[in-house]
């Protein structure tokens, strides 16, 4: 574990921000770095966990039905999750976090996001689309509809643990079209990877 002090980006207090980092190995994710920022002046706090190990880019595809809602899903912070039949896609951003769940848990996360979007929607067609998506998610959870769950991870930390899940390598074109949620250094220049 390492500690250092820095100026707070929120209140600008000199050397008031304690920055703590530590690394450890976690099953499925490999080596991770946990960091915590805490300002003793204004109370600002931020925590983050980043996968350090990079593996081969991976894509998992699973036809979801009533028999595999309990299939284990390990989603890293760099993963894009898509359910094309009902128009759902979640791309990673700077605040994206990894999690371990099951297929039903992933559906519940989508459902929560759609309900939030529905509460903000003002246009009738947006509300109608959101209600249709919620009905489709419920039909999938009740075993009345099959859909395809796709996980695409350019850093290879994600996995769908089910004997029917199809694992494949991402093509160069697929990788180039994915968001990663990370800022990377390449050739000495700072650039936002894929937008």
N, CA and C of each residue as an Amber inpcrd file, in Angstrom:
protein
   585
   0.8570000  -1.1630000   0.0000000   0.0000000   0.0000000   0.0000000
   0.9080000   1.2330000   0.0000000   0.5150000   2.2280000  -0.7860000
   1.2860000   3.4730000  -0.7930000   0.3610000   4.6520000  -0.5090000
   0.9580000   5.6850000   0.1250000   0.2190000   6.8990000   0.4490000
   1.0320000   8.0920000   0.0020000   0.3090000   9.1010000  -0.4700000
   0.9350000  10.3730000  -0.7970000  -0.1060000  11.4660000  -0.5990000
   0.3430000  12.7090000  -0.6360000  -0.5700000  13.8270000  -0.4610000
  -0.4810000  14.7440000  -1.6650000  -1.6250000  15.3360000  -2.0240000
  -1.6980000  16.2230000  -3.1800000  -2.6610000  17.3620000  -2.8620000
  -2.6610000  18.3700000  -3.7400000  -3.6190000  19.4630000  -3.6120000
  -5.0000000  18.9540000  -4.0090000  -6.0290000  19.4070000  -3.3040000
  -7.3930000  18.9750000  -3.5940000  -7.9090000  19.6570000  -4.8600000
  -8.4320000  18.8920000  -5.8270000  -8.9640000  19.4960000  -7.0510000
 -10.3100000  20.1920000  -6.8390000 -10.9410000  19.9780000  -5.6900000
 -12.2480000  20.5680000  -5.4060000 -12.1050000  21.8950000  -4.6600000
 -11.4140000  21.8600000  -3.5130000 -11.3040000  23.0830000  -2.6960000
  -9.9420000  23.7750000  -2.8450000  -9.0370000  23.1490000  -3.5950000
  -7.6930000  23.6760000  -3.8570000  -6.8090000  23.7980000  -2.6140000
  -7.1730000  23.1590000  -1.5120000  -6.3380000  23.2050000  -0.3000000
  -5.0150000  22.4950000  -0.5770000  -3.9380000  23.1020000  -0.1480000
  -2.5820000  22.6110000  -0.4000000  -2.2960000  21.3310000   0.4000000
  -1.9290000  20.2500000  -0.3220000  -1.5290000  18.9660000   0.2630000
  -2.5630000  18.3870000   1.2440000  -3.8450000  18.6620000   0.9990000
  -4.9010000  18.1610000   1.8980000  -5.5050000  16.8480000   1.4040000
  -5.1740000  16.4480000   0.1830000  -5.7510000  15.2480000  -0.4210000
  -4.8340000  14.0530000  -0.1540000  -5.3200000  13.0970000   0.6480000
  -4.5740000  11.8630000   0.8830000  -4.9230000  10.8790000  -0.2310000
  -3.9130000  10.4000000  -0.9240000  -4.0910000   9.4550000  -2.0310000
  -3.5030000   8.1190000  -1.5870000  -4.3570000   7.1010000  -1.4810000
  -3.9270000   5.7700000  -1.0530000  -4.1630000   4.7960000  -2.1960000
  -3.1410000   3.9890000  -2.4990000  -3.2920000   2.9620000  -3.5360000
  -2.7500000   1.6380000  -3.0190000  -3.3780000   0.5570000  -3.4790000
  -2.8550000  -0.7780000  -3.1860000  -3.2390000  -1.6970000  -4.3290000
  -2.4470000  -2.7410000  -4.5080000  -2.7210000  -3.7210000  -5.5540000
  -2.9550000  -5.0770000  -4.9120000  -3.7800000  -5.8840000  -5.5810000
  -4.0180000  -7.2560000  -5.1390000  -4.5590000  -8.0690000  -6.3080000
  -4.5440000  -9.3770000  -6.1570000  -5.0630000 -10.2680000  -7.1880000
  -6.4820000 -10.6950000  -6.8300000  -7.3800000 -10.6010000  -7.8070000
  -8.7890000 -10.9460000  -7.6280000  -9.1440000 -12.0060000  -8.6840000
  -9.8490000 -13.0900000  -8.2920000 -10.2500000 -14.0890000  -9.2880000
 -11.0110000 -13.4390000 -10.4540000 -10.7770000 -13.9180000 -11.6720000
 -11.3620000 -13.4690000 -12.9320000 -10.7450000 -12.1610000 -13.4420000
 -10.4780000 -11.2100000 -12.5570000  -9.9800000  -9.9130000 -12.9800000
  -8.4560000  -9.8640000 -13.0320000  -7.7570000 -10.7040000 -12.2780000
  -6.3030000 -10.6410000 -12.2140000  -5.8550000  -9.5740000 -11.2350000
  -4.7240000  -8.9200000 -11.5350000  -4.2160000  -7.9020000 -10.6330000
  -5.0040000  -6.6110000 -10.8000000  -5.4240000  -6.0470000  -9.6710000
  -6.1790000  -4.7960000  -9.6840000  -5.4720000  -3.7630000  -8.8130000
  -5.7650000  -2.5010000  -9.0660000  -5.2790000  -1.4250000  -8.2210000
  -6.4860000  -0.6860000  -7.6650000  -6.5290000  -0.5890000  -6.3280000
  -7.5760000   0.1710000  -5.6610000  -6.9940000   1.5060000  -5.2420000
  -7.7130000   2.5840000  -5.4900000  -7.2290000   3.8980000  -5.0750000
  -8.3480000   4.6420000  -4.3490000  -7.9480000   5.4180000  -3.3510000
  -8.8890000   6.2380000  -2.5900000  -8.3010000   7.6310000  -2.4490000
  -9.1230000   8.6330000  -2.7330000  -8.7460000  10.0320000  -2.5660000
  -9.6360000  10.6100000  -1.4750000  -9.0340000  11.2830000  -0.4890000
  -9.8190000  11.8520000   0.6050000  -9.2030000  13.1830000   1.0290000
 -10.0200000  14.2480000   0.9470000  -9.5590000  15.5860000   1.3350000
  -9.9180000  15.8440000   2.7920000  -8.9150000  16.2090000   3.5880000
  -9.1440000  16.4830000   5.0150000  -9.7890000  17.8530000   5.2330000
  -9.7860000  18.7030000   4.2040000 -10.3730000  20.0450000   4.3390000
 -11.8570000  20.0730000   3.9790000 -12.2020000  19.6160000   2.7640000
 -13.5970000  19.7260000   2.3090000 -14.3650000  18.4060000   2.3910000
 -13.6660000  17.2940000   2.6580000 -14.3390000  16.0100000   2.7900000
 -14.5690000  15.2760000   1.4790000 -14.0890000  15.8250000   0.3500000
 -14.2540000  15.1380000  -0.9380000 -13.6270000  13.7500000  -0.8580000
 -14.3400000  12.7550000  -1.4060000 -13.8390000  11.3850000  -1.4090000
 -14.1580000  10.7340000  -2.7410000 -13.1920000   9.9960000  -3.2520000
 -13.4070000   9.2480000  -4.4910000 -12.6220000   7.9430000  -4.3940000
 -13.2730000   6.8300000  -4.7480000 -12.6160000   5.5240000  -4.7690000
 -12.7580000   4.9300000  -6.1520000 -11.7700000   4.1530000  -6.5620000
 -11.8140000   3.5230000  -7.8690000 -11.0390000   2.2210000  -7.8180000
 -11.4100000   1.2900000  -8.6760000 -10.7050000   0.0210000  -8.8310000
 -10.4260000  -0.1580000 -10.3130000  -9.1800000  -0.4360000 -10.6500000
  -8.7660000  -0.5590000 -12.0500000  -8.0630000  -1.8950000 -12.2400000
  -8.4290000  -2.6300000 -13.2960000  -7.7260000  -3.8590000 -13.6490000
  -6.3860000  -3.4780000 -14.2710000  -5.3240000  -4.0670000 -13.7740000
  -3.9930000  -3.7670000 -14.2950000  -3.6020000  -4.7540000 -15.3880000
  -3.9000000  -6.0380000 -15.1690000  -3.5540000  -7.0660000 -16.1540000
  -4.3550000  -6.8560000 -17.4320000  -3.6960000  -7.0120000 -18.5610000
  -4.4190000  -6.9780000 -19.8300000  -4.3690000  -8.3700000 -20.4320000
  -5.5140000  -8.8450000 -20.8450000  -5.6250000 -10.1590000 -21.4560000
  -6.0450000  -9.9740000 -22.9050000  -6.2090000 -11.0740000 -23.6250000
  -6.6380000 -10.9960000 -25.0170000  -8.0770000 -10.4980000 -25.0970000
  -8.3770000  -9.6410000 -26.0720000  -9.7520000  -9.1490000 -26.2530000
 -10.7220000 -10.3210000 -26.4130000 -11.8900000 -10.2040000 -25.7950000
 -12.8100000 -11.3310000 -25.7880000 -14.2490000 -10.8650000 -26.0120000
 -15.0070000 -11.7810000 -26.6050000 -16.4380000 -11.5540000 -26.8210000
 -17.1640000 -12.8140000 -26.3760000 -18.2040000 -12.6400000 -25.5580000
 -19.0510000 -13.7510000 -25.1440000 -20.4580000 -13.4950000 -25.6540000
 -21.0640000 -14.5460000 -26.2020000 -22.4310000 -14.4780000 -26.6960000
 -23.2200000 -15.6100000 -26.0500000 -24.3770000 -15.2670000 -25.5000000
 -25.2100000 -16.2750000 -24.8470000 -26.6630000 -16.0250000 -25.2080000
 -27.3310000 -17.0700000 -25.7080000 -28.7740000 -16.9990000 -25.9230000
 -29.4200000 -17.1880000 -24.5490000 -30.1570000 -16.1600000 -24.1120000
 -30.7310000 -16.1390000 -22.7650000 -32.1770000 -16.6030000 -22.8070000
 -32.4580000 -17.5910000 -21.9930000 -33.8170000 -18.0940000 -21.8130000
 -34.0290000 -18.4200000 -20.3470000 -35.1500000 -19.0340000 -20.0310000
 -35.4860000 -19.2810000 -18.6270000 -34.4980000 -20.2210000 -17.9330000
 -33.7920000 -21.0550000 -18.7020000 -32.9050000 -22.0510000 -18.1010000
 -31.5290000 -21.5230000 -17.7120000 -31.1650000 -20.3260000 -18.1680000
 -29.8140000 -19.8520000 -17.8460000 -29.7900000 -18.4410000 -17.2540000
 -30.8650000 -18.0360000 -16.6040000 -30.8860000 -16.7240000 -15.9460000
 -29.8960000 -16.6540000 -14.7850000 -29.4780000 -17.8140000 -14.2700000
 -28.5240000 -17.8500000 -13.1670000 -27.0730000 -17.9770000 -13.6310000
 -26.8440000 -17.9710000 -14.9400000 -25.4660000 -18.0710000 -15.4490000
 -24.6420000 -16.9040000 -14.9230000 -23.4520000 -17.2000000 -14.4180000
 -22.5640000 -16.1990000 -13.8200000 -22.0200000 -15.2690000 -14.9000000
 -22.0540000 -13.9650000 -14.6090000 -21.5150000 -12.9420000 -15.5030000
 -20.4870000 -12.1290000 -14.7240000 -19.2630000 -12.1050000 -15.2320000
 -18.2150000 -11.2560000 -14.6590000 -17.9870000 -10.1550000 -15.6800000
 -18.3190000  -8.9160000 -15.2950000 -18.2270000  -7.7680000 -16.2010000
 -17.1530000  -6.8110000 -15.6890000 -16.1520000  -6.5380000 -16.5110000
 -15.1110000  -5.5880000 -16.1100000 -15.5510000  -4.1750000 -16.4500000
 -14.7960000  -3.1970000 -15.9770000 -15.1560000  -1.7970000 -16.2180000
 -14.9720000  -1.3870000 -17.6760000 -14.3510000  -2.2280000 -18.5000000
 -14.1260000  -1.8790000 -19.9110000 -15.0920000  -2.5830000 -20.8630000
 -16.1060000  -3.2450000 -20.3330000 -16.9930000  -4.0870000 -21.1370000
 -18.2040000  -3.3460000 -21.6920000 -18.5300000  -3.6570000 -22.9430000
 -19.7860000  -3.2190000 -23.5550000 -20.7420000  -4.4070000 -23.4930000
 -21.9480000  -4.1740000 -22.9870000 -22.9770000  -5.2220000 -22.9240000
 -24.1170000  -4.8240000 -23.8520000 -24.5340000  -5.7760000 -24.6910000
 -25.5920000  -5.5170000 -25.6680000 -26.6330000  -6.6370000 -25.6290000
 -27.8940000  -6.2450000 -25.7530000 -28.9860000  -7.1900000 -26.0110000
 -29.6840000  -6.6460000 -27.2550000 -29.2320000  -7.0610000 -28.4480000
 -29.7010000  -6.4320000 -29.6900000 -31.1930000  -6.5700000 -29.9660000
 -31.8140000  -7.6790000 -29.5700000 -33.2320000  -7.8890000 -29.8840000
 -34.1400000  -6.8440000 -29.2550000 -33.7160000  -6.2570000 -28.1490000
 -34.5670000  -5.2440000 -27.5150000 -33.8870000  -3.8800000 -27.4670000
 -32.8090000  -3.7400000 -28.2330000 -32.1860000  -2.4300000 -28.4060000
 -31.4530000  -1.8980000 -27.1930000 -30.8720000  -2.7800000 -26.3760000
 -30.1640000  -2.3330000 -25.1840000 -28.6530000  -2.4360000 -25.3790000
 -27.9550000  -1.3740000 -24.9580000 -26.4970000  -1.3650000 -25.0510000
 -25.9590000  -0.4520000 -23.9620000 -24.9980000  -0.9580000 -23.2020000
 -24.3240000  -0.1560000 -22.1870000 -22.8380000  -0.1730000 -22.5030000
 -22.3050000   1.0320000 -22.7300000 -20.8810000   1.1790000 -23.0110000
 -20.1860000   1.7340000 -21.7770000 -18.9200000   1.3670000 -21.5800000
 -18.2020000   1.8780000 -20.4130000 -17.8800000   3.3510000 -20.5490000
 -17.8430000   4.0160000 -19.4200000 -17.4340000   5.4140000 -19.3560000
 -16.4140000   5.5670000 -18.2470000 -15.9960000   6.7860000 -17.9660000
 -14.9720000   7.0070000 -16.9350000 -15.3820000   6.5080000 -15.5480000
 -16.6730000   6.4590000 -15.2530000 -17.1360000   5.9980000 -13.9390000
 -17.5910000   4.5420000 -13.9550000 -17.3940000   3.8450000 -15.0740000
 -17.8310000   2.4640000 -15.1980000 -17.0900000   1.5720000 -14.2000000
 -17.8290000   0.6360000 -13.6060000 -17.2320000  -0.2860000 -12.6450000
 -17.5260000  -1.7200000 -13.0390000 -16.6410000  -2.5950000 -12.6420000
 -16.8580000  -4.0080000 -12.8700000 -17.7380000  -4.5960000 -11.7840000
 -18.3420000  -5.7390000 -12.0810000 -19.1520000  -6.4350000 -11.0880000
 -19.2640000  -7.9020000 -11.4540000 -19.6400000  -8.7040000 -10.4630000
 -19.9320000 -10.1200000 -10.6630000 -21.4000000 -10.2990000 -10.3360000
 -22.1480000 -10.8890000 -11.2590000 -23.5840000 -11.0550000 -11.0760000
 -24.0090000 -12.3200000 -11.8050000 -25.2660000 -12.3730000 -12.1820000
 -25.7540000 -13.4220000 -13.0740000 -26.5700000 -12.7350000 -14.1710000
 -27.0590000 -13.5060000 -15.1280000 -27.7990000 -12.9230000 -16.2590000
 -29.0030000 -12.1340000 -15.7640000 -29.7450000 -12.6790000 -14.7950000
 -30.9000000 -11.9610000 -14.2720000 -30.4860000 -10.6380000 -13.6340000
 -29.3500000 -10.6160000 -12.9560000 -28.8350000  -9.3860000 -12.3730000
 -28.5070000  -8.3460000 -13.4320000 -27.9590000  -8.7970000 -14.5610000
 -27.6850000  -7.8820000 -15.6740000 -28.9930000  -7.3070000 -16.2060000
 -30.0000000  -8.1690000 -16.3600000 -31.3180000  -7.7040000 -16.8150000
 -31.9040000  -6.7010000 -15.8270000 -31.7300000  -6.9580000 -14.5310000
 -32.2390000  -6.0280000 -13.5210000 -31.5500000  -4.6690000 -13.6160000
 -30.2620000  -4.6560000 -13.9230000 -29.5400000  -3.3880000 -14.0910000
 -30.0840000  -2.6170000 -15.3010000 -30.3170000  -3.3360000 -16.4040000
 -30.9170000  -2.6970000 -17.5820000 -32.2950000  -2.1370000 -17.2300000
 -33.0880000  -2.9410000 -16.5190000 -34.4360000  -2.5350000 -16.1480000
 -34.4150000  -1.2440000 -15.3140000 -33.5180000  -1.1790000 -14.3470000
 -33.3970000   0.0100000 -13.5100000 -33.0280000   1.2390000 -14.3450000
 -32.0890000   1.0770000 -15.2870000 -31.6680000   2.1900000 -16.1420000
 -32.8130000   2.6600000 -17.0320000 -33.5850000   1.7210000 -17.5810000
 -34.7170000   2.0870000 -18.4460000 -35.8050000   2.7890000 -17.6350000
 -36.0530000   2.3390000 -16.4130000 -37.0450000   3.0010000 -15.5580000
 -36.6170000   4.4370000 -15.2450000 -35.3310000   4.6370000 -15.0140000
 -34.8310000   5.9920000 -14.7790000 -35.0240000   6.8500000 -16.0220000
 -34.6850000   6.2970000 -17.1910000 -34.8670000   7.0410000 -18.4430000
 -36.3390000   7.3590000 -18.6790000 -37.2140000   6.4120000 -18.3510000
 -38.6590000   6.6190000 -18.5080000 -39.1510000   7.7710000 -17.6280000
 -38.6130000   7.8690000 -16.4290000 -39.0430000   8.9470000 -15.5270000
 -38.6140000  10.3260000 -16.0410000 -37.5750000  10.3670000 -16.8670000
 -37.1010000  11.6400000 -17.4370000 -37.7060000  11.9420000 -18.8030000
 -38.2510000  10.9130000 -19.4480000 -38.7510000  11.0750000 -20.8140000
 -39.9140000  12.0600000 -20.8740000 -39.8710000  12.8910000 -21.9000000
 -40.9410000  13.8650000 -22.1010000 -41.7540000  13.5590000 -23.3490000
 -41.1170000  12.9790000 -24.3550000 -41.8000000  12.6950000 -25.6150000
 -42.5320000  11.3560000 -25.5360000 -43.7220000  11.3120000 -26.1420000
 -44.5510000  10.1150000 -26.0800000 -43.8750000   8.9010000 -26.6980000
 -43.1700000   9.0830000 -27.8430000 -42.5470000   7.9170000 -28.4790000
 -41.4160000   7.3670000 -27.6150000 -40.7010000   8.2190000 -26.8790000
 -39.6340000   7.7600000 -25.9760000 -40.2310000   6.9660000 -24.8260000
 -41.3610000   7.4540000 -24.2970000 -42.0400000   6.7340000 -23.2130000
 -42.5440000   5.3800000 -23.6970000 -43.1170000   5.3660000 -24.8980000
 -43.6450000   4.1310000 -25.4600000 -42.5250000   3.1140000 -25.6660000
 -41.3730000   3.5730000 -26.1880000 -40.2290000   2.6790000 -26.3940000
 -39.7280000   2.1130000 -25.0620000 -39.6500000   2.9550000 -24.0430000
 -39.1770000   2.5150000 -22.7320000 -40.1160000   1.4690000 -22.1380000
 -41.4200000   1.7000000 -22.2550000 -42.3990000   0.7410000 -21.7300000
 -42.2670000  -0.5920000 -22.4670000 -42.0620000  -0.5470000 -23.7960000
 -41.8990000  -1.7780000 -24.5760000 -40.6480000  -2.5330000 -24.1310000
 -39.5490000  -1.8120000 -23.8960000 -38.3040000  -2.4530000 -23.4380000
 -38.5240000  -3.1070000 -22.0760000 -39.2100000  -2.4180000 -21.1760000
 -39.4850000  -2.9900000 -19.8540000 -40.3330000  -4.2570000 -19.9710000
 -41.3090000  -4.2500000 -20.8640000 -42.1390000  -5.4470000 -21.0860000
 -41.2920000  -6.5830000 -21.6390000 -40.3930000  -6.2680000 -22.5810000
 -39.5110000  -7.3010000 -23.1590000 -38.5810000  -7.8940000 -22.0980000
 -38.0090000  -7.0410000 -21.2400000 -37.1380000  -7.5380000 -20.1650000
 -37.9170000  -8.4740000 -19.2500000 -39.1400000  -8.0950000 -18.9060000
 -39.9690000  -8.9280000 -18.0380000 -40.2770000 -10.2680000 -18.7100000
 -40.5450000 -10.2480000 -20.0100000 -40.8150000 -11.4920000 -20.7500000
 -39.5900000 -12.3960000 -20.7510000 -38.3950000 -11.8020000 -20.8700000
 -37.1590000 -12.5990000 -20.8270000 -37.0200000 -13.2280000 -19.4400000
 -37.2230000 -12.4330000 -18.3920000 -37.0830000 -12.9450000 -17.0260000
 -38.1210000 -14.0170000 -16.7030000 -39.2880000 -13.9520000 -17.3390000
 -40.3370000 -14.9510000 -17.1360000 -40.2030000 -16.1560000 -18.0590000
 -39.1880000 -16.1540000 -18.9280000 -38.9770000 -17.2750000 -19.8360000
 -39.8750000 -17.2670000 -21.0460000 -40.5220000 -16.1380000 -21.3580000
 -41.4250000 -16.0460000 -22.5020000 -40.7250000 -15.5120000 -23.7540000
 -39.4970000 -15.0770000 -23.6230000 -38.7700000 -14.5060000 -24.7570000
 -37.2990000 -14.8550000 -24.6230000 -36.6680000 -15.2210000 -25.7340000
 -35.2290000 -15.4510000 -25.7520000 -34.5440000 -14.2690000 -26.4060000
 -33.3950000 -13.8810000 -25.8550000 -32.5960000 -12.7930000 -26.4200000
 -31.1300000 -13.2030000 -26.3950000 -30.3150000 -12.4080000 -27.0380000
 -28.8810000 -12.6530000 -27.0800000 -28.1800000 -11.6460000 -26.1870000
 -27.4010000 -12.1450000 -25.2430000 -26.5800000 -11.2980000 -24.3870000
 -25.1630000 -11.3250000 -24.9400000 -24.6140000 -10.1340000 -25.2400000
 -23.2710000 -10.0380000 -25.8150000 -22.4020000  -9.1860000 -24.9010000
 -21.2650000  -9.7390000 -24.4820000 -20.2630000  -8.9950000 -23.7180000
 -19.0270000  -8.8630000 -24.5910000 -18.5480000  -7.6390000 -24.7800000
 -17.3400000  -7.3950000 -25.5600000 -16.3500000  -6.6370000 -24.6800000
 -15.1930000  -7.2320000 -24.4470000 -14.2060000  -6.6450000 -23.5510000
 -12.8510000  -6.5850000 -24.2420000 -12.4000000  -5.3900000 -24.6270000
 -11.1190000  -5.2740000 -25.3260000  -9.9180000  -5.6210000 -24.4450000
 -10.1040000  -5.6710000 -23.1130000  -9.0040000  -6.0150000 -22.2140000
  -9.1310000  -7.4310000 -21.6530000 -10.1680000  -8.1690000 -22.0380000
 -10.2740000  -9.5920000 -21.7520000 -10.5600000  -9.9920000 -20.3190000
 -11.1130000  -9.1180000 -19.4940000 -11.3630000  -9.4510000 -18.0960000
 -12.7520000 -10.0250000 -17.8480000 -13.6370000  -9.9480000 -18.8200000
 -15.0220000 -10.3900000 -18.6180000 -15.1880000 -11.8490000 -19.0110000
 -16.2430000 -12.4510000 -18.4500000 -16.5310000 -13.8470000 -18.7700000
 -18.0120000 -14.1190000 -18.5130000 -18.5890000 -15.0070000 -19.3260000
 -19.9210000 -15.5370000 -19.0680000 -19.7240000 -17.0180000 -18.8040000
 -20.0470000 -17.4400000 -17.5900000 -19.7920000 -18.8160000 -17.1750000
 -21.0520000 -19.6570000 -17.3650000 -21.1900000 -20.1960000 -18.5630000
 -22.3100000 -21.0630000 -18.8990000 -21.8440000 -21.9540000 -20.0420000
 -22.1920000 -23.2140000 -20.0040000 -21.7190000 -24.1410000 -21.0400000
 -22.2260000 -23.7640000 -22.4320000 -23.3030000 -22.9870000 -22.5180000
 -23.8300000 -22.5750000 -23.8150000 -23.2580000 -21.2420000 -24.2960000
 -22.4660000 -20.5730000 -23.4650000 -21.8630000 -19.2960000 -23.8720000
 -20.7860000 -19.5590000 -24.9260000 -20.7990000 -18.7360000 -25.9580000
 -19.8200000 -18.8570000 -27.0350000 -18.7630000 -17.7830000 -26.8380000
 -17.5200000 -18.2260000 -26.6770000 -16.3930000 -17.3130000 -26.5060000
 -15.6790000 -17.1810000 -27.8430000 -15.3930000 -15.9330000 -28.2280000
 -14.6500000 -15.7030000 -29.4660000 -13.7270000 -14.5090000 -29.2750000
 -12.7800000 -14.3770000 -30.1920000 -11.8930000 -13.2260000 -30.1510000
 -12.5620000 -12.0550000 -30.8440000 -12.3170000 -10.8640000 -30.3270000
 -12.8040000  -9.6600000 -30.9980000 -11.9170000  -9.3790000 -32.1960000
 -12.5310000  -8.9650000 -33.2900000 -11.7400000  -8.5730000 -34.4550000
 -11.1580000  -7.1810000 -34.2200000 -10.1680000  -6.8180000 -35.0050000
  -9.5670000  -5.4890000 -34.9090000 -10.6320000  -4.4240000 -35.1290000
 -11.5170000  -4.6490000 -36.0970000 -12.5950000  -3.6880000 -36.3850000
 -13.5480000  -3.5570000 -35.1950000 -13.9020000  -4.6840000 -34.5760000
 -14.7860000  -4.6340000 -33.4060000 -14.1290000  -3.8660000 -32.2590000
 -12.8470000  -4.1060000 -32.0500000 -12.1190000  -3.4080000 -30.9740000
 -12.0940000  -1.9120000 -31.2370000 -11.8360000  -1.5120000 -32.4690000
 -11.7700000  -0.0920000 -32.8110000 -13.1060000   0.6120000 -32.5980000
 -14.2140000  -0.1240000 -32.6890000 -15.5390000   0.4760000 -32.5310000
 -16.0500000   0.4600000 -31.0970000 -15.2560000  -0.0840000 -30.1760000
 -15.6810000  -0.1590000 -28.7840000 -15.1660000   1.0230000 -27.9770000
 -15.9970000   1.4770000 -27.0480000 -15.5590000   2.4200000 -26.0270000
 -14.8240000   1.6020000 -24.9760000 -13.8860000   2.2270000 -24.2780000
 -13.1940000   1.5090000 -23.2140000 -13.4160000   2.1520000 -21.8610000
 -13.7220000   3.4520000 -21.8480000 -13.8820000   4.1500000 -20.5860000
 -12.5740000   4.6010000 -19.9770000 -11.4500000   4.3280000 -20.6610000
 -10.1400000   4.6570000 -20.1130000  -9.4440000   5.7200000 -20.9250000
  -8.6030000   6.4730000 -20.2620000  -7.6690000   7.3560000 -20.9320000
  -6.3420000   6.6140000 -20.9800000  -5.7220000   6.5620000 -22.1380000
  -4.4970000   5.7850000 -22.2720000  -3.3590000   6.6400000 -22.7920000
  -2.1310000   6.1930000 -22.5310000  -0.9350000   6.8340000 -23.0640000
  -0.4300000   5.9900000 -24.2250000  -0.2640000   6.6080000 -25.3730000
   0.2900000   5.9040000 -26.5180000   1.3050000   6.8100000 -27.1920000
   2.4920000   6.2740000 -27.4550000   3.5690000   7.0220000 -28.1100000
   3.8550000   8.3500000 -27.4060000   3.7720000   8.3340000 -26.0800000
   4.1130000   9.5250000 -25.3210000   3.0490000  10.6030000 -25.3230000
   1.9280000  10.3900000 -25.9940000   0.8720000  11.3990000 -26.0410000
  -0.3530000  10.8770000 -25.3130000  -1.0030000  11.7700000 -24.6030000
  -2.2410000  11.4210000 -23.9180000  -3.3750000  11.5340000 -24.9190000
  -4.1510000  10.4550000 -25.0320000  -5.3050000  10.5240000 -25.9240000
  -6.4220000   9.6610000 -25.3730000  -7.6210000  10.1050000 -25.6100000
  -8.7900000   9.3560000 -25.1850000  -8.9810000   8.2350000 -26.1830000
  -8.9660000   7.0150000 -25.6850000  -9.0750000   5.8690000 -26.5590000
 -10.4870000   5.8030000 -27.1300000 -10.6140000   5.7270000 -28.4350000
 -11.9090000   5.6250000 -29.1140000 -12.8960000   6.7100000 -28.6750000
 -12.5390000   7.9440000 -28.8280000 -13.3940000   9.1130000 -28.5590000
 -13.1790000   9.6060000 -27.1750000
